[in-house]
Amino acid sequence: MIKKLTYIFCLGVLTTACNTQKVAKVDKNKIETVSASSKIIQQTLAKKSSFKDLTIKAKVTADLEEIAGDANATIAVKNGQKIWVNATKFGFTGARALITPDGFSAFEKLGGTYYEGDFSIANKLLKVDFIDYQKLQNLLLGKVFVDFNSTDYTATFANNEYTIVYNKNQAIATTPKEGEYIQTYVFDNGFRLKEAHLKDPKRKMEVDLAYSNWVKAGEEEFPKNVKIIIKDKKTRQIDLEYNSFTFQETNTPFSIPDGYKKKEIK
């Protein structure tokens, strides 16, 4: 998980001499900068999901070592509790997955195999180490999936978009450490997530995410397109195209069929 690091932001003071007495003066420009940064971060965090149940009809295209091809999918989300995915091709179920805060299970009919375990599986697929249930749900729906705060991150506004960067980016680039990521996030002028860039220079690995074509559904906004690109020795990509959003509970049956063999993700 992305580590919370020590406090590195502090307000500066200027000390000037007036005759023989020193008077400390607060740098108003710096206060305003810190205040503005904190407000931007608060606005991005305010974009939380409040729905109870959400069903998405989607097209999924994957180019991973372990999973490749495209399929239509129904994605049912019970907010904060579970994500159920039913992938079909030519009208027949080809794969099904169930994700809860406790872990991850999935099976594919073509190979007669299944995956099962904790969130280390999802992290192995994405080549990261910080994903838990809520972060995965947020990542899929274009919500903030990191623990932003105004001490570890700095936000700026330019060219009609907001950029949030991790304050230790330069230190990590200079002295890479295992499990620490150079992080940059870009939001549009409505505080909708456009891009996320995470780089682990120690492992020479990058994850890039792009969210586009945001639409209003009910009281919330969702991206119609989500792109996940993973770069290490190879480049891998997952494209999600969300075609409809409905706020209804969906029947979500799940069980590993008899005779399926467990597949390990290395």
Buried (B, 14 or more C-beta within 10 A) or exposed (E): BBEEBEEEBEEEEEEEEEEEEEEEEEEEEBEEBBEEBBEBBBBBBEBEBEBEBBBBBBBBBBBBEBBEBBBBBBBBBBBEEBBBBBBBBEEEBBBBBBBEEEBBBBBBBEEEBBBBBEBEBBBBBBBBBBBBBBBBBBBBBBBBBBBBBBBBBBBEEEEEBBBBBBBBBEBBEEEBEEEBBBBBBBBBEEBBBBBBBBBBBBBEBBBBBBBBEBEEBEEBBBBBBBBBBBBEEEEBBBBBBBEEBEEEEBEBEBEBEEEBEEBEBE
